Amino acid sequence: MKAMTRSQLARYAGVSQATFKRWMEQIRPEILKVCPDQKQRGLLKPAVVRLIVERFGIDISVPAKKR
């Protein structure tokens, strides 16, 4: 797993950035358990990307569609 931005993950999931932000708010406590120093901005660390991908069933093996 590699570090990714929220907008990259939103594209992979096929949702808007606003929807993705709501998803992130739902699992914020879990994110902080996995990576306590994760900031609100910037790249998501690989451990956080793994959590999000597994939690929401996002397939990152297929190239993301540009909107």
C-alpha positions as CSV (number, residue, x, y, z in Angstrom):
1,M,0.0,0.0,0.0
2,K,1.3,3.5,-0.8
3,A,0.4,7.0,0.5
4,M,-2.4,8.6,-1.4
5,T,-4.4,11.8,-1.2
6,R,-8.1,12.0,-0.3
7,S,-9.0,13.1,-3.8
8,Q,-7.2,10.1,-5.3
9,L,-9.1,7.7,-3.1
10,A,-12.4,9.5,-3.8
11,R,-11.8,8.9,-7.6
12,Y,-11.0,5.2,-7.0
13,A,-14.2,5.0,-4.9
14,G,-16.2,6.8,-7.6
15,V,-17.6,9.4,-5.2
16,S,-17.3,13.1,-4.8
17,Q,-14.8,14.6,-2.5
18,A,-17.7,15.8,-0.2
19,T,-19.0,12.2,0.1
20,F,-15.5,10.9,0.8
21,K,-15.1,13.6,3.5
22,R,-18.3,12.3,5.2
23,W,-16.9,8.8,5.0
24,M,-13.7,9.9,6.6
25,E,-15.6,11.7,9.5
26,Q,-17.4,8.4,10.2
27,I,-14.1,6.5,10.8
28,R,-12.0,9.3,12.3
29,P,-11.6,7.6,15.7
30,E,-10.3,4.4,13.9
31,I,-7.9,6.5,11.8
32,L,-6.5,8.0,14.9
33,K,-6.0,4.6,16.5
34,V,-4.1,3.4,13.5
35,C,-2.1,6.5,13.0
36,P,-2.4,9.1,15.8
37,D,-0.3,11.7,14.0
38,Q,-2.4,11.7,10.8
39,K,-3.2,15.3,9.9
40,Q,-6.4,16.5,8.3
41,R,-4.5,17.7,5.2
42,G,-1.8,16.2,2.9
43,L,-1.1,12.6,2.0
44,L,-2.8,9.8,3.9
45,K,-0.2,7.4,5.3
46,P,-0.2,3.8,3.9
47,A,-1.7,2.4,7.1
48,V,-4.6,4.8,6.9
49,V,-5.1,4.1,3.1
50,R,-5.3,0.4,4.0
51,L,-7.9,1.0,6.7
52,I,-10.1,3.1,4.3
53,V,-9.7,0.6,1.4
54,E,-10.7,-2.3,3.5
55,R,-13.5,-0.5,5.4
56,F,-15.2,0.8,2.3
57,G,-14.3,-1.9,-0.2
58,I,-12.4,0.4,-2.6
59,D,-10.5,-1.4,-5.4
60,I,-7.3,0.5,-6.0
61,S,-5.9,-2.1,-8.4
62,V,-8.0,-0.7,-11.3
63,P,-7.0,2.8,-12.5
64,A,-9.2,5.5,-11.2
65,K,-11.5,7.3,-13.6
66,K,-10.9,11.0,-14.0
67,R,-14.0,13.2,-13.5
